[in-house]
């Protein structure tokens, strides 16, 4: 299905609906996990990395997780479905892209499908993920990087609803602004 074929008939734009539906198919409920050991092919398909790559990174002293890889792959799949990207997505530097919003500077809020960043403004980025849904103050997200060196594996997981993503929200990338619509 391409974005141009979608007529949602609801408040989601075609791009947000495509992201929501794609994530719903992959992660039908909270707690659904795609991990690098038991779901090798699907994990590789959605992150571009495998268990061996991560083990090699960890053996070299890296704290690598797949959170940025997942957003990069998702952005590529959105573009392939018809999204017109505003540039190559660099998840830990989303703030340099069109469509970036700093948390607390505007009255707007992230919406379903937006990519969010946790960390410290002007400091280190801790994590990036995708907003699945926000209802009032309850967030549901889809996050890769849910494992790491200490766990010995990595995974992508649907999390929530919960009060707020773990850590301080720096901001978010509005997918409608970044992808600029769609080619139908």
Helices and strands as residue ranges (DSSP letters): G 3-5, H 14-26, E 33-35, H 40-47, H 51-59, H 67-81, G 91-96, E 100-102, E 115-119, E 125-135, E 138-143, E 155-162, E 169-173, H 175-179
